[in-house]
Amino acid sequence: MGYENKNKYKELMTIIIMIIVITLLHYSTIMSKWELHIFYRRLYYIPIILAAFRYRLKGGIITSVAVSILYAPHLILYIRGINITSLNQYFEIILFITIGIITGKLVDLHYKKEKLLEKKIGEITNLQNYTENVVDSIDGAVISIDKDFNITSVNRNGKSMFNICSHRENIKITDILKDSKILDILNQVKVQKSSFKDINTEIEINDEKLYLTVNFFPLFDILDRFEGIVLVIQDKSKEKNFEAQAIRADRLATVGELASGVAHEIRNPLGIIKTTSQVIKEDIDDYEIKEGLEIIESEIDRANKVVKSLLNYAKPKEINKEKVNIKNLLEEVIVIINKYAKKQDVNINTNIYDSITIKGDKEQLKQVFINIILNAVQAIVYEGTIVISLLKEGEWVNIKIKDTGNGISKDNLKKIFNPFYTTKEEGTGLGLSIVNRIIGDHRGYIAIDSVVGNGTVVDVYLPINESGGDKDEKDNINS
């Protein structure tokens, strides 16, 4: 602001100095030099026009009147009588004022038009920004395309959903929605100029499958000519995943009931067989028979272990809620597992700084993290690293466990929470099922991301408040 005022002051002083210099030249030049006086008189137009351009009508009038007042005494002193020369010079004064008024008026009109144009541009810009903000606020992707299906605009959610960079050009919608059904509908909208709603499709972006619902609307200009198509796309992946979770929960409940019945039926015969085997072993001296009986007892113990796991899965313990400091809990788990991890040449590193307390069953949660971290250790064939991080995300606590193991294939990733599914030779396949159930009982959930050869990341989300968080905020990718 100071710089602008300084410029105004300089311009005003320039105009004043010009008027003073021209006036002095008039009064200091002898009257016989008429050619010079005519030249000086013409010079007065420069400050008049400058003042009109700078200060508009007001500047033009004031400057022209000031010039006329300063020039008038020169006429009175040196011009005698009425003749064509004197009339010409008096008429010049009228021209000074006329030029000042006309130039000032024209500049004034130009100034008002500029201001009106600036106002209209501002209104259009505000309207455009408002429209963009409205479109960006829509929960979903809004994409407009031209007649050739080239993308012309994308809202913020669309750029995020499909990883579209602002500087990229000439992207076709069919490069993103690679589905022949979508192409057919685009052509129908183009020909029929009609809308198509709730079209479902699936795409894969960065190795992640998205389930989308697409609505197609023809786009017309102000003359009602077809210009292109607007696509409103909703990501239904969360709903699809929650639906799959519900189906899996029902399936697991049925499996649990079946497992409980089977476990009880098997447990008693196993106990009888083991007791009988021990009695026979005490009564005979044959080494080979004794060795065979020992094998029977060992296999019975292994079977009992499976039966115990089945009962734990089928009849979960009641949650004993208490205040649990997650930082302290993780540190206890690391102490338990650290020796085993070092024997496997695995280093456990931590990024645990915040002390976050939740309501939950400490022993069950400890079982969860021991199981997950042990799986991470066993996934590392040679030496490797496990990083455990503790983060607060809104109303959730996120325990992230990242390993540098072999990773899990996509097919296996979909099945890891299924009962009895295991890739270990001596595993029961119930560990992660129990883990998943315990976290679900705590109103939390697990997200697992894995790439074969690049390790696995397990995210455990637990609500900080007792009522639990909003499940829509997160997405379990393993449905």
C-alpha positions as a printed NumPy array, in Angstrom:
array([[   0.   ,    0.   ,    0.   ],
       [   2.862,    2.387,    0.827],
       [   4.493,    1.715,   -2.554],
       [   1.241,    2.619,   -4.368],
       [   0.887,    5.892,   -2.426],
       [   4.48 ,    6.74 ,   -3.246],
       [   3.794,    6.245,   -6.977],
       [   0.677,    8.423,   -6.788],
       [   2.689,   11.183,   -5.121],
       [   5.384,   10.984,   -7.818],
       [   2.796,   11.199,  -10.62 ],
       [   1.067,   14.192,   -9.002],
       [   4.389,   16.034,   -8.544],
       [   5.309,   15.276,  -12.179],
       [   2.058,   16.864,  -13.426],
       [   2.49 ,   19.953,  -11.183],
       [   6.133,   20.417,  -12.198],
       [   5.261,   20.118,  -15.898],
       [   2.566,   22.807,  -15.57 ],
       [   4.923,   25.127,  -13.669],
       [   7.79 ,   24.65 ,  -16.159],
       [   5.544,   25.253,  -19.195],
       [   4.061,   28.368,  -17.557],
       [   7.535,   29.75 ,  -16.733],
       [   8.596,   29.139,  -20.323],
       [   5.612,   31.18 ,  -21.496],
       [   6.288,   34.111,  -19.197],
       [  10.051,   34.112,  -19.746],
       [   9.921,   34.095,  -23.527],
       [   9.529,   37.402,  -25.342],
       [   6.281,   37.931,  -27.261],
       [   7.964,   38.153,  -30.624],
       [   8.753,   34.442,  -30.474],
       [   5.232,   33.391,  -31.468],
       [   6.355,   29.997,  -32.749],
       [   7.745,   29.123,  -29.296],
       [   4.587,   30.33 ,  -27.55 ],
       [   2.453,   28.177,  -29.827],
       [   4.725,   25.181,  -29.021],
       [   4.55 ,   25.858,  -25.251],
       [   0.771,   26.213,  -25.45 ],
       [   0.522,   22.76 ,  -27.054],
       [   2.67 ,   21.324,  -24.25 ],
       [  -0.12 ,   22.133,  -21.756],
       [  -2.142,   19.24 ,  -23.205],
       [   0.378,   16.724,  -21.849],
       [  -0.249,   17.361,  -18.099],
       [  -4.005,   17.745,  -18.779],
       [  -4.189,   14.316,  -20.49 ],
       [  -1.898,   12.721,  -17.889],
       [  -4.083,   14.063,  -15.055],
       [  -7.231,   12.831,  -16.824],
       [  -5.753,    9.343,  -17.257],
       [  -4.529,    9.201,  -13.661],
       [  -7.405,   10.925,  -11.837],
       [ -10.174,   10.495,  -14.412],
       [ -12.836,   13.245,  -14.883],
       [ -11.983,   15.086,  -11.694],
       [  -8.287,   15.191,  -12.569],
       [  -8.985,   16.338,  -16.137],
       [ -11.262,   19.227,  -15.047],
       [  -9.05 ,   20.461,  -12.185],
       [  -5.861,   20.344,  -14.272],
       [  -7.431,   22.019,  -17.334],
       [  -8.946,   24.808,  -15.181],
       [  -5.588,   25.285,  -13.395],
       [  -3.777,   25.52 ,  -16.742],
       [  -6.368,   28.029,  -18.024],
       [  -5.974,   30.229,  -14.92 ],
       [  -2.171,   30.196,  -15.226],
       [  -2.251,   30.895,  -18.966],
       [  -4.963,   33.669,  -18.899],
       [  -2.715,   36.423,  -17.389],
       [  -0.273,   35.886,  -20.238],
       [  -3.043,   36.798,  -22.703],
       [  -4.208,   39.807,  -20.692],
       [  -0.672,   41.203,  -20.387],
       [   0.561,   40.708,  -23.925],
       [  -2.439,   40.476,  -26.259],
       [  -3.888,   43.856,  -27.352],
       [  -7.21 ,   44.155,  -29.117],
       [  -9.498,   41.637,  -30.641],
       [  -8.146,   39.855,  -33.673],
       [  -7.882,   36.381,  -35.092],
       [  -4.675,   35.692,  -33.116],
       [  -6.2  ,   36.666,  -29.782],
       [  -9.388,   34.769,  -30.499],
       [  -7.317,   31.709,  -31.388],
       [  -5.535,   31.872,  -28.038],
       [  -8.753,   32.428,  -26.063],
       [ -10.261,   29.483,  -27.912],
       [  -7.213,   27.452,  -26.785],
       [  -8.309,   27.934,  -23.175],
       [ -11.716,   26.518,  -24.073],
       [  -9.936,   23.594,  -25.731],
       [  -7.884,   22.999,  -22.536],
       [ -11.069,   22.575,  -20.516],
       [ -12.843,   20.608,  -23.29 ],
       [  -9.94 ,   18.158,  -23.687],
       [  -9.731,   17.742,  -19.899],
       [ -13.471,   17.   ,  -19.642],
       [ -13.657,   14.674,  -22.676],
       [ -10.475,   12.737,  -21.796],
       [ -11.5  ,   12.496,  -18.149],
       [ -14.996,   11.344,  -19.103],
       [ -13.659,    8.68 ,  -21.461],
       [ -11.169,    7.436,  -18.869],
       [ -13.95 ,    7.463,  -16.272],
       [ -16.162,    5.321,  -18.498],
       [ -13.263,    2.953,  -19.159],
       [ -12.545,    2.738,  -15.415],
       [ -16.194,    1.899,  -14.627],
       [ -16.248,   -0.755,  -17.324],
       [ -13.029,   -2.255,  -15.918],
       [ -14.505,   -2.311,  -12.435],
       [ -17.708,   -3.896,  -13.76 ],
       [ -15.63 ,   -6.48 ,  -15.644],
       [ -13.565,   -7.208,  -12.512],
       [ -16.784,   -7.637,  -10.536],
       [ -18.201,  -10.041,  -13.123],
       [ -14.925,  -11.993,  -13.257],
       [ -14.965,  -12.159,   -9.454],
       [ -18.561,  -13.409,   -9.474],
       [ -17.759,  -16.005,  -12.14 ],
       [ -14.624,  -17.09 ,  -10.232],
       [ -16.593,  -17.365,   -6.978],
       [ -19.314,  -19.336,   -8.748],
       [ -16.705,  -21.612,  -10.329],
       [ -14.957,  -22.129,   -6.979],
       [ -18.299,  -22.791,   -5.287],
       [ -19.245,  -25.297,   -7.979],
       [ -15.853,  -27.015,   -7.705],
       [ -16.184,  -27.157,   -3.916],
       [ -19.664,  -28.664,   -4.216],
       [ -18.466,  -31.263,   -6.738],
       [ -15.349,  -32.   ,   -4.652],
       [ -17.54 ,  -32.488,   -1.581],
       [ -19.602,  -35.216,   -3.253],
       [ -18.882,  -38.613,   -1.698],
       [ -17.776,  -40.306,   -4.886],
       [ -16.062,  -39.631,   -8.186],
       [ -17.612,  -37.116,  -10.589],
       [ -16.017,  -37.353,  -14.028],
       [ -17.047,  -35.478,  -17.17 ],
       [ -15.991,  -36.727,  -20.6  ],
       [ -16.364,  -35.38 ,  -24.135],
       [ -17.952,  -37.08 ,  -27.15 ],
       [ -14.79 ,  -39.143,  -27.732],
       [ -14.803,  -40.322,  -24.083],
       [ -11.741,  -38.184,  -23.186],
       [ -11.812,  -37.056,  -19.557],
       [ -12.328,  -33.275,  -19.34 ],
       [ -12.696,  -32.835,  -15.57 ],
       [ -12.438,  -34.915,  -12.403],
       [ -13.351,  -33.968,   -8.849],
       [ -10.993,  -34.456,   -5.908],
       [ -12.452,  -37.825,   -4.853],
       [ -12.191,  -39.067,   -8.433],
       [  -8.504,  -38.172,   -8.651],
       [  -7.88 ,  -39.969,   -5.373],
       [  -9.986,  -43.017,   -6.278],
       [  -8.379,  -43.609,   -9.683],
       [  -4.902,  -42.08 ,   -9.073],
       [  -5.418,  -39.433,  -11.771],
       [  -2.803,  -36.653,  -11.791],
       [  -3.952,  -33.1  ,  -12.647],
       [  -1.213,  -32.626,  -15.274],
       [  -2.093,  -35.773,  -17.218],
       [  -3.931,  -35.161,  -20.472],
       [  -5.818,  -37.202,  -23.081],
       [  -6.971,  -39.879,  -20.65 ],
       [  -9.998,  -41.832,  -21.809],
       [ -12.549,  -43.097,  -19.327],
       [ -12.17 ,  -46.532,  -20.92 ],
       [  -8.517,  -46.525,  -19.794],
       [  -9.83 ,  -46.54 ,  -16.214],
       [ -13.093,  -48.478,  -16.454],
       [ -11.843,  -51.39 ,  -18.526],
       [ -15.125,  -53.184,  -18.866],
       [ -16.829,  -53.885,  -22.193],
       [ -20.197,  -53.355,  -20.488],
       [ -19.18 ,  -49.781,  -19.591],
       [ -18.131,  -49.057,  -23.179],
       [ -21.486,  -50.339,  -24.474],
       [ -23.385,  -48.092,  -22.059],
       [ -21.26 ,  -45.052,  -22.991],
       [ -22.137,  -45.604,  -26.638],
       [ -25.837,  -45.973,  -25.752],
       [ -25.806,  -42.705,  -23.782],
       [ -24.101,  -41.013,  -26.731],
       [ -26.724,  -42.26 ,  -29.205],
       [ -29.872,  -42.192,  -27.071],
       [ -28.991,  -39.071,  -25.007],
       [ -30.518,  -40.787,  -21.965],
       [ -29.346,  -41.668,  -18.459],
       [ -28.282,  -45.069,  -17.122],
       [ -28.179,  -45.639,  -13.368],
       [ -26.747,  -48.123,  -10.849],
       [ -24.451,  -50.012,  -13.216],
       [ -22.097,  -52.28 ,  -11.26 ],
       [ -18.546,  -53.011,  -12.329],
       [ -15.219,  -54.154,  -10.878],
       [ -11.758,  -52.727,  -11.545],
       [  -8.303,  -53.34 ,  -10.12 ],
       [  -6.042,  -50.421,   -9.125],
       [  -2.627,  -50.99 ,   -7.53 ],
       [  -3.463,  -54.669,   -6.975],
       [  -6.621,  -53.707,   -5.071],
       [ -10.06 ,  -54.646,   -6.382],
       [ -12.723,  -51.93 ,   -6.308],
       [ -16.454,  -52.623,   -6.556],
       [ -18.096,  -49.614,   -8.224],
       [ -21.601,  -48.397,   -8.961],
       [ -21.689,  -46.031,  -11.953],
       [ -24.403,  -43.562,  -13.015],
       [ -24.309,  -42.05 ,  -16.529],
       [ -25.876,  -38.672,  -17.395],
       [ -25.775,  -36.965,  -20.829],
       [ -24.238,  -33.466,  -20.785],
       [ -25.793,  -30.663,  -22.871],
       [ -24.709,  -27.065,  -23.574],
       [ -26.957,  -23.96 ,  -23.29 ],
       [ -28.275,  -24.614,  -26.813],
       [ -29.297,  -28.151,  -25.782],
       [ -26.596,  -29.747,  -27.939],
       [ -24.982,  -32.972,  -26.736],
       [ -21.498,  -32.207,  -25.363],
       [ -20.472,  -35.321,  -23.489],
       [ -21.29 ,  -37.495,  -20.481],
       [ -21.073,  -37.064,  -16.72 ],
       [ -20.266,  -40.17 ,  -14.68 ],
       [ -21.028,  -40.298,  -10.949],
       [ -19.156,  -43.241,   -9.452],
       [ -19.61 ,  -44.668,   -5.949],
       [ -17.048,  -47.003,   -4.395],
       [ -19.036,  -49.864,   -2.871],
       [ -15.965,  -51.842,   -1.778],
       [ -16.635,  -51.239,    1.926],
       [ -20.235,  -52.4  ,    1.669],
       [ -19.079,  -55.432,   -0.315],
       [ -16.426,  -56.22 ,    2.287],
       [ -18.838,  -55.791,    5.205],
       [ -21.311,  -58.054,    3.439],
       [ -18.562,  -60.659,    3.003],
       [ -17.617,  -60.248,    6.676],
       [ -21.206,  -60.894,    7.729],
       [ -21.371,  -64.006,    5.552],
       [ -18.051,  -65.2  ,    6.949],
       [ -19.216,  -64.546,   10.519],
       [ -22.356,  -66.643,    9.944],
       [ -20.281,  -69.394,    8.371],
       [ -17.777,  -69.351,   11.22 ],
       [ -20.562,  -69.474,   13.814],
       [ -21.914,  -72.614,   12.147],
       [ -18.419,  -74.109,   12.014],
       [ -17.971,  -73.239,   15.675],
       [ -21.107,  -75.095,   16.716],
       [ -20.068,  -78.107,   14.668],
       [ -16.527,  -77.973,   16.058],
       [ -17.81 ,  -77.896,   19.624],
       [ -19.895,  -81.026,   19.096],
       [ -17.082,  -82.854,   17.316],
       [ -14.53 ,  -81.872,   19.977],
       [ -16.666,  -83.225,   22.816],
       [ -17.304,  -86.473,   20.962],
       [ -13.594,  -86.974,   20.239],
       [ -12.192,  -85.877,   23.614],
       [ -13.576,  -88.725,   25.703],
       [ -12.446,  -91.578,   23.394],
       [  -8.981,  -89.989,   23.182],
       [  -8.769,  -89.92 ,   26.981],
       [  -9.779,  -93.582,   27.204],
       [  -7.273,  -94.608,   24.495],
       [  -4.45 ,  -92.717,   26.228],
       [  -5.251,  -94.208,   29.66 ],
       [  -5.467,  -97.725,   28.204],
       [  -2.167,  -97.216,   26.381],
       [  -0.431,  -96.108,   29.587],
       [  -1.778,  -99.159,   31.516],
       [  -0.658, -101.585,   28.795],
       [   2.775,  -99.927,   28.643],
       [   3.267, -100.532,   32.382],
       [   2.313, -104.21 ,   32.129],
       [   4.553, -105.281,   29.237],
       [   8.285, -105.447,   28.74 ],
       [   8.488, -105.674,   24.936],
       [  10.522, -102.659,   23.76 ],
       [   8.938, -102.403,   20.322],
       [   5.391, -102.492,   21.732],
       [   6.322,  -99.851,   24.298],
       [   7.763,  -97.679,   21.55 ],
       [   4.551,  -98.042,   19.563],
       [   2.448,  -97.128,   22.612],
       [   4.587,  -94.019,   23.152],
       [   3.896,  -92.985,   19.575],
       [   0.172,  -93.507,   20.2  ],
       [   0.331,  -91.283,   23.319],
       [   2.247,  -88.603,   21.415],
       [  -0.332,  -88.57 ,   18.629],
       [  -3.145,  -88.504,   21.206],
       [  -1.528,  -85.443,   22.838],
       [  -1.334,  -83.759,   19.439],
       [  -4.974,  -84.609,   18.764],
       [  -5.925,  -83.253,   22.195],
       [  -4.147,  -80.029,   21.315],
       [  -6.354,  -79.703,   18.239],
       [  -9.45 ,  -80.562,   20.317],
       [  -8.498,  -77.898,   22.87 ],
       [  -8.103,  -75.351,   20.083],
       [ -11.498,  -76.357,   18.705],
       [ -13.13 ,  -75.823,   22.105],
       [ -11.383,  -72.46 ,   22.546],
       [ -12.644,  -71.408,   19.123],
       [ -16.162,  -72.759,   19.569],
       [ -16.684,  -71.457,   23.109],
       [ -14.797,  -68.175,   23.531],
       [ -14.065,  -66.941,   27.007],
       [ -16.121,  -64.066,   28.331],
       [ -14.355,  -60.728,   27.946],
       [ -13.131,  -59.371,   31.251],
       [ -13.012,  -55.66 ,   30.482],
       [ -10.465,  -53.53 ,   32.265],
       [  -8.206,  -50.6  ,   31.461],
       [  -5.406,  -51.833,   29.205],
       [  -2.359,  -49.713,   28.379],
       [  -1.547,  -50.83 ,   24.833],
       [   2.052,  -49.588,   25.02 ],
       [   2.755,  -51.626,   28.163],
       [   0.926,  -54.65 ,   26.724],
       [   3.037,  -54.632,   23.545],
       [   6.23 ,  -54.274,   25.557],
       [   5.262,  -57.349,   27.635],
       [   4.546,  -59.347,   24.464],
       [   7.901,  -58.342,   22.955],
       [   9.736,  -59.519,   26.089],
       [   7.993,  -62.917,   25.774],
       [   8.795,  -63.363,   22.074],
       [  12.208,  -61.648,   21.844],
       [  14.316,  -64.672,   22.803],
       [  12.575,  -66.91 ,   20.275],
       [  12.913,  -64.194,   17.616],
       [  16.669,  -63.817,   18.21 ],
       [  17.148,  -67.573,   17.809],
       [  15.514,  -67.203,   14.376],
       [  17.813,  -64.227,   13.529],
       [  14.858,  -61.848,   13.586],
       [  15.145,  -58.347,   15.027],
       [  12.064,  -56.713,   16.541],
       [  12.06 ,  -52.915,   16.279],
       [   9.403,  -50.649,   17.73 ],
       [   7.881,  -47.232,   17.11 ],
       [   5.857,  -47.114,   20.3  ],
       [   5.769,  -43.662,   21.873],
       [   2.184,  -42.794,   22.803],
       [   0.645,  -44.278,   25.916],
       [  -2.906,  -45.194,   24.851],
       [  -5.395,  -46.85 ,   27.177],
       [  -8.481,  -48.769,   26.046],
       [ -11.104,  -50.997,   27.666],
       [ -10.522,  -54.674,   26.949],
       [  -9.428,  -58.092,   28.121],
       [  -5.683,  -57.882,   28.682],
       [  -4.997,  -61.626,   28.483],
       [  -7.021,  -62.119,   25.311],
       [  -5.382,  -59.118,   23.636],
       [  -1.981,  -60.454,   24.689],
       [  -2.89 ,  -63.763,   23.015],
       [  -3.762,  -61.819,   19.834],
       [  -0.435,  -60.007,   19.562],
       [   1.647,  -63.043,   20.562],
       [  -0.038,  -65.022,   17.787],
       [   0.425,  -62.306,   15.139],
       [   4.061,  -61.586,   16.028],
       [   4.921,  -65.3  ,   16.18 ],
       [   3.421,  -65.713,   12.707],
       [   5.588,  -62.799,   11.528],
       [   8.731,  -64.414,   13.02 ],
       [   7.914,  -67.771,   11.407],
       [   7.305,  -66.067,    8.034],
       [  10.949,  -64.95 ,    7.953],
       [  13.   ,  -67.861,    6.621],
       [  16.398,  -66.25 ,    7.078],
       [  17.325,  -63.204,    9.101],
       [  14.87 ,  -60.319,    8.91 ],
       [  13.101,  -57.545,   10.762],
       [   9.733,  -56.945,   12.379],
       [   8.621,  -53.361,   13.049],
       [   5.809,  -52.766,   15.539],
       [   4.175,  -49.315,   15.525],
       [   1.498,  -47.796,   17.726],
       [  -0.616,  -44.993,   16.234],
       [  -3.699,  -43.058,   17.273],
       [  -6.131,  -42.459,   14.392],
       [  -9.13 ,  -40.459,   15.576],
       [ -11.189,  -42.712,   17.846],
       [  -9.076,  -45.752,   16.968],
       [  -5.752,  -47.154,   18.107],
       [  -3.819,  -48.802,   15.277],
       [  -1.21 ,  -51.466,   16.087],
       [   0.816,  -52.022,   12.911],
       [   3.039,  -55.124,   12.664],
       [   5.251,  -55.206,    9.572],
       [   7.618,  -58.048,    8.707],
       [  10.159,  -58.722,    5.96 ],
       [   9.036,  -62.312,    5.471],
       [   7.98 ,  -64.221,    2.377],
       [   4.597,  -62.568,    2.149],
       [   1.221,  -64.141,    1.403],
       [  -0.29 ,  -64.755,   -2.023],
       [  -3.607,  -63.132,   -2.939],
       [  -5.434,  -66.452,   -2.917],
       [  -4.134,  -67.374,    0.533],
       [  -4.779,  -63.857,    1.851],
       [  -8.497,  -64.348,    1.282],
       [  -8.526,  -67.564,    3.329],
       [  -6.229,  -66.861,    6.279],
       [  -9.082,  -66.238,    8.744],
       [ -10.94 ,  -69.392,    7.731],
       [ -10.957,  -72.12 ,   10.416],
       [  -8.554,  -75.018,    9.794],
       [  -6.782,  -73.189,    6.978],
       [  -3.014,  -73.294,    7.511],
       [   0.194,  -73.475,    5.514],
       [   2.163,  -74.876,    8.481],
       [   2.82 ,  -78.581,    8.726],
       [   1.834,  -78.814,   12.389],
       [  -0.624,  -75.926,   12.54 ],
       [  -4.294,  -76.329,   13.461],
       [  -5.446,  -73.444,   11.289],
       [  -7.371,  -71.894,   14.183],
       [  -4.882,  -69.304,   15.452],
       [  -5.889,  -66.397,   13.195],
       [  -9.555,  -67.389,   13.371],
       [  -9.403,  -67.02 ,   17.159],
       [  -7.443,  -63.772,   16.797],
       [ -10.072,  -62.408,   14.413],
       [ -12.871,  -63.398,   16.776],
       [ -11.187,  -61.792,   19.814],
       [ -10.629,  -58.521,   17.937],
       [ -14.251,  -58.638,   16.72 ],
       [ -15.437,  -59.182,   20.312],
       [ -13.534,  -55.999,   21.22 ],
       [ -15.443,  -54.154,   18.434],
       [ -12.256,  -53.856,   16.387],
       [ -11.007,  -55.494,   13.203],
       [  -7.866,  -56.523,   11.33 ],
       [  -6.547,  -55.4  ,    7.938],
       [  -3.776,  -57.392,    6.259],
       [  -1.765,  -56.322,    3.241],
       [   0.872,  -58.596,    1.789],
       [   3.012,  -58.991,   -1.317],
       [   4.84 ,  -62.223,   -2.026],
       [   8.553,  -61.628,   -1.502],
       [   8.024,  -58.229,    0.168],
       [   6.592,  -59.185,    3.523],
       [   3.307,  -58.576,    5.295],
       [   1.682,  -55.674,    7.144],
       [  -0.965,  -56.46 ,    9.767],
       [  -3.061,  -53.535,   11.063],
       [  -5.091,  -54.182,   14.193],
       [  -7.695,  -51.501,   14.916],
       [  -9.232,  -51.216,   18.376],
       [ -11.7  ,  -48.53 ,   19.523],
       [ -10.397,  -46.155,   22.172],
       [ -13.819,  -45.458,   23.669],
       [ -15.788,  -48.308,   25.204],
       [ -18.669,  -48.171,   22.723],
       [ -16.358,  -48.714,   19.748],
       [ -15.66 ,  -46.638,   16.662],
       [ -17.463,  -46.157,   13.412],
       [ -16.614,  -49.14 ,   11.302],
       [ -17.238,  -47.175,    8.125],
       [ -14.077,  -45.204,    8.85 ],
       [ -11.853,  -48.194,    8.103],
       [ -11.89 ,  -50.995,    5.612],
       [ -10.988,  -54.601,    6.252],
       [  -9.346,  -55.555,    2.986],
       [  -9.369,  -59.263,    3.69 ],
       [ -13.052,  -59.997,    3.222]])
